[in-house]
Amino acid sequence: MDSFLANVEKINSAVNNFVWGLPMLILLVGTGILMTILTRFFQLSHIKHWMKNTIGGIFKDSHVTAHTDKEDTQISQFQSLCTALAATIGTGNIAGVAAAIASGGPGAIFWMWIVAFFGMMTNFSENVLGIYYRRRNEKNEWCGGAMYYLHDGLGSKRGCKHLGSVLAVLFSVFCIIASFGIGNMGQINSIAVNINSAFGIPFVVTGIFLMILASLVIVGGLKRIASVTEKLVPFMAVIYLICALIVCFVHIDQAGAVFSSIIKGAFGLQAVGGGIVGSGVAMAVQWGMKRGVFSNEAGLGSSVMVHSSSNVREPVIQGMWGIFEVFADTIIVCSITAFAVLSSGLVDLNTGAVLSDQVSTALVAEAFSTVFGKFGSYFIAVAILLFAFSTVLGWSQYGSKAFEYLFGRKRIKFYQIIFVLFIVIGATMDLSLAWDLSDTFNGMMAIPNLIGVVALSGTVMKITHNYVQRKILGKDVKPMLSAIDDIQELHEMELNERELITKECEETA
């Protein structure tokens, strides 16, 4: 069994290095740069507008948080955000940040910010396309995601019908596999390791308990998942941020040195000290980008599947929630985690060398322990439990939607049962293998999605320009809300035109 796992790890490592090579990173960041340019730096030029209509709307617009009726299969904008954040705010914000620092040095955090800045517009574009190309299933539920805008959007272009269909299937297959990696085993494994370290509870016991707990929520479908996440996500995020900020304020005298270390490490300006794993710029870039994507998932096309179930009509409105999702996940949560670790004395800020023997979440727990003592380790264990478990709930919905696209809605229960059973496997497997598998499937899932976003970048640009003209500049312009509506209208116009031509011919005769 050990030799089998060793071979799996070698093969996965080779695939992972290929998937996350330079071309993939160029495609990932390049897509964000392209969408930023085409939308005229929407995340900056209209920052006041999207802040007002996302986080500001929670407090001012009751429609944002209003629950839909029990019979209504839609969810509110806030529920869609919380479910998406439940899937993104997970171990990537704690273990991922620590792994980036340990392997890529403090400079990895800078590249994580770069990925997040451009990733805002990648996520924006995914959500815009998700709403624009979504459709209803037989239960009147909204179905949206990369598979739909690949099939209906890319597939509608001349000569791309088969390409769109193939990429839609590939995305769905990769998404299902990824849901067992990033959305299940990687998260559960982090929970089990931390619970065992803090409280001594056996891995298998944690796995069985979480399997039972998850099954009670997941089987209830999106409405139950959204109901749980809208309560869990704000609570866990606020508590974690308060404790992390306390750690930062206690070490506030290190703020300048921390920022300097991040900038110097990003461009290879640090002195090379003994024992540094990621002193080079290449390692800083690679680990910053990998962990950034793992954290906010911009470019994967994952969160769009739940954003598409929102009761919103405007594609750009849901796109702005995508911007806020990346902003909250990486720019706020990951940055505060990084500052807490780097300011705690566990990393040599002159060389970037990690001075602790701890890795992953244990490194963050040790940073918290410098202020809170033993309670710091307990707190991180509980935080990881809440963060990672909510991620499992969110990704179960992603996998369900991909499974539905391939096999139909009636067979979703089969997927959900297998997904829940894999929780026990995740609790008992090797941590490094779980993370490597997650990275590999992330990259494979992102490729068809990014091809779709780039191919439909013109559509995103038109929809965004249309929205700006109407809602920001106040011009009287016909809205672009749904591809289905536009296609139906075009079809009706063609029929009317044919009838008119026929009538004219009859009159002439």
C-alpha positions in Angstrom: 0.0 0.0 0.0 2.9 2.4 0.9 4.6 1.7 -2.5 1.3 2.3 -4.3 0.8 5.7 -2.5 4.4 6.6 -3.2 3.9 5.9 -7.0 0.7 8.0 -6.9 2.5 10.8 -5.3 5.3 10.7 -7.9 2.9 10.7 -10.8 0.8 13.5 -9.2 3.9 15.6 -8.6 4.9 15.3 -12.2 1.4 16.2 -13.4 1.2 19.0 -10.9 4.4 20.6 -12.1 3.2 20.4 -15.7 -0.3 21.8 -14.9 1.1 24.6 -12.8 4.0 25.5 -15.1 4.7 28.9 -16.6 2.1 28.6 -19.4 -0.7 27.9 -16.9 0.3 30.9 -14.7 0.5 33.1 -17.8 -3.0 32.0 -18.8 -4.4 32.5 -15.3 -3.0 36.0 -14.7 -3.2 36.9 -18.4 -7.0 36.3 -18.3 -7.3 38.6 -15.3 -5.2 41.3 -17.0 -7.3 41.0 -20.3 -10.6 41.3 -18.4 -9.3 44.2 -16.4 -8.3 46.1 -19.5 -11.5 45.3 -21.4 -13.7 46.4 -18.5 -11.5 49.6 -18.1 -10.2 48.6 -14.7 -13.7 48.1 -13.3 -12.4 47.0 -9.9 -10.7 50.3 -9.4 -12.7 52.8 -11.6 -16.0 51.8 -10.0 -14.8 50.7 -6.6 -17.3 52.9 -4.8 -20.1 51.5 -6.9 -19.4 47.8 -6.3 -18.7 48.4 -2.6 -22.0 50.2 -2.3 -23.9 47.4 -4.1 -22.2 44.5 -2.3 -21.1 45.0 1.3 -23.0 48.3 1.5 -26.2 46.7 0.1 -26.3 44.2 3.0 -27.1 47.0 5.4 -29.2 49.2 3.1 -31.0 47.0 0.6 -33.3 44.5 2.0 -33.5 42.7 -1.3 -29.9 41.7 -1.0 -30.5 39.6 2.1 -34.2 38.8 1.8 -34.9 35.0 1.8 -36.8 33.5 -1.1 -40.0 31.6 -0.5 -39.8 27.9 0.4 -41.2 27.0 -3.0 -38.7 29.3 -4.7 -35.6 27.4 -5.8 -33.5 30.7 -5.9 -31.4 32.0 -3.1 -30.6 35.6 -2.1 -27.6 37.5 -3.2 -26.2 37.4 0.3 -26.8 33.6 0.6 -25.0 33.1 -2.7 -22.0 35.1 -1.5 -21.9 33.2 1.8 -22.1 29.9 0.1 -19.3 30.9 -2.3 -17.2 32.3 0.5 -17.9 29.1 2.5 -16.1 27.3 -0.3 -13.3 29.8 -0.7 -12.6 30.9 2.9 -11.1 27.6 4.1 -7.7 26.1 4.7 -6.2 28.2 1.9 -6.6 31.3 4.1 -4.7 29.6 7.0 -2.7 26.6 5.9 -2.3 27.9 2.3 -0.8 31.2 3.5 1.6 29.4 5.8 2.6 27.0 3.0 3.2 29.9 0.7 5.5 31.6 3.2 7.4 28.4 4.1 8.0 27.4 0.4 8.1 30.7 -1.4 9.2 33.1 1.3 7.5 36.3 2.4 7.6 37.5 -1.3 4.9 34.9 -2.1 2.4 37.2 -0.4 3.0 40.0 -2.9 2.3 37.7 -5.8 -0.8 36.4 -4.0 -2.0 40.1 -4.0 -1.3 40.4 -7.7 -3.3 37.3 -8.5 -6.1 38.6 -6.3 -6.2 42.0 -8.0 -6.5 40.6 -11.5 -8.5 37.6 -10.2 -11.2 40.0 -9.1 -12.0 40.6 -12.8 -11.7 37.0 -13.7 -14.2 36.1 -11.0 -16.4 39.0 -12.1 -16.4 37.7 -15.7 -17.2 34.2 -14.6 -20.2 35.4 -12.7 -21.4 37.7 -15.5 -21.3 34.8 -17.9 -22.8 32.5 -15.4 -25.9 34.7 -15.0 -26.1 35.5 -18.7 -26.0 31.9 -19.9 -27.8 30.2 -17.0 -31.0 28.1 -17.6 -33.7 26.3 -15.6 -33.9 22.6 -15.0 -37.0 20.4 -14.6 -37.3 21.4 -10.9 -37.2 25.1 -12.0 -33.8 25.5 -10.3 -31.2 27.8 -11.9 -28.3 26.0 -13.4 -25.2 28.0 -14.4 -21.5 27.6 -14.6 -18.6 27.2 -16.9 -20.1 24.2 -18.6 -23.1 26.2 -19.7 -21.2 29.2 -21.0 -18.8 26.9 -22.7 -21.6 24.9 -24.4 -24.0 27.7 -25.1 -21.6 30.7 -25.4 -18.4 29.3 -26.9 -20.4 26.7 -28.7 -22.5 29.3 -30.5 -19.5 30.8 -32.2 -18.8 29.7 -35.8 -16.9 26.4 -36.0 -16.8 26.1 -32.1 -19.9 24.0 -31.5 -18.1 20.7 -30.8 -15.2 22.5 -29.1 -17.7 24.1 -26.7 -19.4 20.8 -25.9 -16.1 19.0 -25.3 -14.7 21.7 -23.0 -18.0 21.7 -21.1 -17.8 18.0 -20.5 -14.1 18.2 -19.5 -14.8 21.1 -17.1 -17.6 19.1 -15.5 -15.4 16.0 -15.1 -12.5 18.0 -13.6 -14.9 19.8 -11.3 -16.3 16.5 -9.9 -12.7 15.2 -9.3 -11.6 18.5 -7.8 -14.6 18.5 -5.5 -13.1 15.4 -3.9 -9.7 17.1 -3.7 -9.8 20.8 -2.8 -13.4 20.5 -1.7 -13.2 17.4 0.5 -10.1 15.4 1.3 -7.7 18.4 1.5 -10.1 20.3 3.8 -11.0 17.3 6.0 -7.4 16.2 6.3 -6.5 19.7 7.7 -9.3 19.4 10.2 -8.3 16.0 11.4 -4.6 16.9 11.7 -5.3 20.0 13.8 -7.9 18.3 16.0 -5.5 15.5 16.6 -2.7 17.9 17.4 -4.8 20.1 19.7 -7.1 17.6 21.4 -5.6 14.2 20.7 -8.7 12.9 18.9 -8.0 10.0 16.4 -8.2 10.9 12.7 -10.9 8.2 11.9 -13.1 9.5 14.8 -13.0 13.0 13.4 -13.7 11.7 9.9 -16.8 9.7 10.9 -18.2 12.6 13.0 -17.8 15.0 10.1 -19.2 12.5 7.6 -22.4 12.3 9.6 -22.6 16.0 10.2 -22.0 16.8 6.5 -24.6 14.3 5.3 -27.3 16.0 7.3 -26.7 19.3 5.5 -25.6 18.2 2.0 -28.6 15.9 1.3 -30.9 18.9 2.0 -29.6 20.6 -1.2 -28.7 24.2 -2.0 -31.3 25.8 0.1 -30.2 24.0 3.3 -26.5 24.6 2.5 -27.2 28.3 1.9 -29.1 28.5 5.2 -26.2 27.1 7.1 -23.5 29.1 5.4 -25.1 32.5 5.8 -25.0 32.0 9.5 -21.6 30.2 9.8 -19.5 32.3 7.4 -20.0 35.8 8.8 -19.6 34.4 12.4 -16.4 32.5 11.8 -14.8 35.2 9.6 -15.4 38.0 12.1 -14.1 36.0 15.1 -11.0 34.8 13.2 -10.2 38.3 11.9 -10.6 39.9 15.4 -8.1 37.4 16.9 -5.7 37.7 13.9 -5.8 41.5 14.2 -5.0 41.3 17.9 -1.9 39.3 17.0 -1.0 42.0 14.4 -1.5 44.9 16.8 0.6 43.2 19.6 3.4 43.0 17.0 2.6 46.3 15.4 6.2 47.4 15.7 7.1 44.8 13.1 4.7 46.2 10.5 7.4 48.1 8.5 9.8 45.2 8.5 7.1 42.8 7.4 6.0 44.9 4.5 9.6 45.4 3.5 10.3 41.7 3.7 7.3 41.0 1.4 8.4 43.5 -1.3 12.1 42.5 -1.1 11.2 38.8 -1.2 8.9 39.3 -4.2 11.8 40.6 -6.4 14.6 38.5 -4.9 16.2 41.4 -3.0 16.7 39.6 0.2 20.0 38.3 1.4 20.2 34.5 1.0 20.4 32.8 4.3 20.9 29.1 5.2 17.9 26.9 5.1 15.7 29.0 2.9 13.4 26.9 0.7 12.0 29.6 -1.5 14.5 32.4 -1.8 14.2 32.8 -5.5 11.8 35.0 -7.4 10.4 32.0 -9.4 9.5 30.1 -6.2 7.9 33.3 -4.7 5.8 33.8 -7.9 4.8 30.2 -8.2 3.8 29.6 -4.6 2.1 33.0 -4.3 0.0 32.3 -7.4 -0.8 28.7 -6.6 -1.9 29.5 -3.0 -3.7 32.6 -4.2 -5.8 30.6 -6.6 -6.3 27.8 -4.0 -7.6 30.5 -1.6 -9.9 32.6 -3.8 -10.5 30.2 -6.7 -10.7 32.9 -9.3 -10.2 31.3 -12.6 -11.5 27.9 -11.6 -15.1 28.6 -12.6 -16.3 27.1 -9.3 -18.1 29.7 -7.3 -20.1 30.8 -10.4 -22.2 27.6 -10.0 -23.7 28.9 -6.8 -23.7 32.6 -7.8 -25.8 31.6 -10.8 -28.6 30.4 -8.4 -29.0 34.0 -7.0 -32.3 35.8 -7.4 -30.5 38.7 -9.1 -31.4 39.6 -12.7 -28.4 41.8 -13.7 -25.3 39.8 -14.6 -23.0 42.7 -13.6 -24.6 42.8 -10.1 -23.6 39.2 -9.4 -20.2 40.0 -11.1 -19.6 42.6 -8.5 -20.2 40.1 -5.7 -17.5 38.1 -7.4 -15.1 41.0 -7.1 -16.0 41.4 -3.4 -15.5 37.6 -2.8 -11.9 37.7 -4.0 -11.3 41.0 -2.1 -12.6 39.6 1.1 -10.9 36.2 0.8 -7.4 37.2 -0.3 -6.8 40.9 0.2 -8.4 40.9 3.7 -8.3 37.4 5.3 -5.1 36.1 3.7 -3.2 39.3 4.2 -4.1 39.5 7.9 -3.0 35.9 8.3 0.3 36.6 6.6 1.0 39.7 8.7 0.2 37.6 11.9 2.7 34.9 10.9 5.4 37.2 9.7 5.2 39.6 12.6 5.3 36.9 15.3 9.1 36.2 15.1 8.7 32.8 13.4 10.2 34.0 10.2 13.5 35.8 9.7 12.4 39.0 7.9 15.9 39.6 6.6 16.4 36.3 4.8 12.8 34.9 4.7 13.9 31.7 6.4 11.2 30.0 8.6 12.7 29.7 12.1 10.0 27.3 13.4 9.9 23.5 12.8 6.1 23.8 12.4 4.4 23.9 8.9 1.0 24.6 7.5 -1.7 25.4 10.0 0.6 24.6 12.9 2.8 27.6 11.9 -0.3 29.9 12.2 -1.3 28.2 15.5 2.2 28.9 16.8 2.0 32.6 15.7 -1.3 32.9 17.6 0.2 31.2 20.6 2.8 34.0 20.9 -0.2 36.2 22.0 -2.9 33.9 23.3 -0.7 31.1 24.7 -2.1 27.5 24.5 -5.5 29.0 23.6 -4.0 30.0 20.3 -3.5 26.4 19.2 -7.0 25.5 20.3 -8.5 28.5 18.5 -6.8 27.7 15.2 -8.0 24.0 15.5 -11.6 25.2 15.9 -11.2 27.9 13.2 -9.9 25.3 10.7 -12.8 23.0 11.6 -15.3 25.8 10.8 -13.5 27.2 7.8 -12.8 23.8 6.2 -16.1 22.2 7.0 -17.9 25.2 5.3 -15.7 24.7 2.3 -16.8 21.1 2.1 -20.4 22.2 2.1 -19.8 24.7 -0.7 -17.8 22.3 -2.9 -20.5 19.6 -2.5 -22.8 22.0 -4.3 -20.2 22.6 -7.1 -19.7 18.9 -7.6 -23.5 18.3 -7.6 -24.0 20.9 -10.4 -21.2 19.4 -12.5 -22.6 15.9 -11.9 -26.1 17.1 -12.9 -24.8 18.5 -16.1 -23.3 15.2 -17.1 -25.8 12.7 -15.7 -29.0 14.6 -14.9 -30.6 15.8 -11.7 -32.1 12.4 -10.7 -28.6 10.9 -10.1 -27.3 13.7 -7.8 -28.0 11.6 -4.7 -25.4 9.0 -5.9 -22.7 11.7 -6.1 -23.7 13.1 -2.7 -23.4 9.7 -1.1 -19.9 9.1 -2.6 -18.8 12.6 -1.6 -19.8 12.1 2.0 -18.0 8.7 2.2 -14.8 10.3 1.0 -14.7 12.5 4.1 -13.4 9.5 6.1 -10.8 8.8 3.5 -9.7 12.4 3.6 -9.3 12.3 7.4 -6.9 9.4 7.3 -4.7 10.1 4.2 -1.3 11.8 3.9 -1.5 15.6 4.2 1.0 16.5 1.5 -0.6 14.1 -1.0 -4.0 15.7 -0.3 -2.7 19.2 -1.0 -0.8 18.1 -4.2 -4.0 16.4 -5.5 -5.9 19.6 -4.8 -3.4 21.7 -6.7 -3.4 19.3 -9.7 -7.2 19.1 -10.1 -7.5 22.9 -9.6 -5.2 23.5 -12.6 -7.0 20.9 -14.8 -10.3 22.5 -13.9 -9.1 26.0 -14.6 -7.9 25.4 -18.2 -11.3 24.9 -20.0 -12.9 27.6 -17.9 -10.2 30.2 -18.8 -10.5 29.3 -22.4 -14.2 30.0 -22.2 -13.7 33.3 -20.4 -11.1 34.5 -22.9 -13.3 33.4 -25.9 -16.3 35.2 -24.4 -14.4 38.2 -23.2 -16.1 40.4 -25.8 -19.5 39.4 -24.4 -18.4 40.3 -20.9 -17.2 43.7 -22.2 -20.5 44.4 -23.9 -22.6 43.4 -20.9 -20.4 45.5 -18.6 -20.5 48.5 -20.9 -24.3 48.1 -21.2 -24.6 48.1 -17.4 -22.4 51.2 -16.9 -24.4 53.1 -19.6 -27.7 52.3 -17.9 -27.0 52.2 -14.2 -24.0 54.5 -13.7 -24.4 57.0 -16.5 -28.2 56.9 -16.5 -28.6 56.4 -20.3 -31.7 54.8 -21.9 -30.2 51.6 -23.3 -31.8 48.2 -23.7 -30.5 45.9 -21.0 -28.5 42.7 -21.7 -29.7 40.3 -19.0 -30.0 36.8 -20.5 -28.6 35.0 -23.5 -31.8 32.9 -23.6 -34.0 36.1 -23.8 -31.7 37.6 -26.5 -31.8 34.4 -28.6 -35.6 34.2 -28.3 -36.0 37.9 -29.2 -33.7 37.4 -32.2 -35.7 34.3 -33.2 -38.9 36.3 -33.0 -37.4 39.2 -35.0 -36.4 36.7 -37.7 -39.9 35.2 -37.8 -41.5 38.6 -38.0 -39.1 39.6 -40.8 -39.9 36.4 -42.7 -43.6 36.9 -42.3 -43.3 40.5 -43.5 -41.3 39.4 -46.6 -43.9 36.7 -47.3 -46.7 39.2 -47.0 -44.9 41.6 -49.3 -44.4 38.9 -51.9 -48.0 37.8 -51.7 -49.2 41.4 -52.2 -46.8 41.9 -55.2 -48.1 38.7 -56.8 
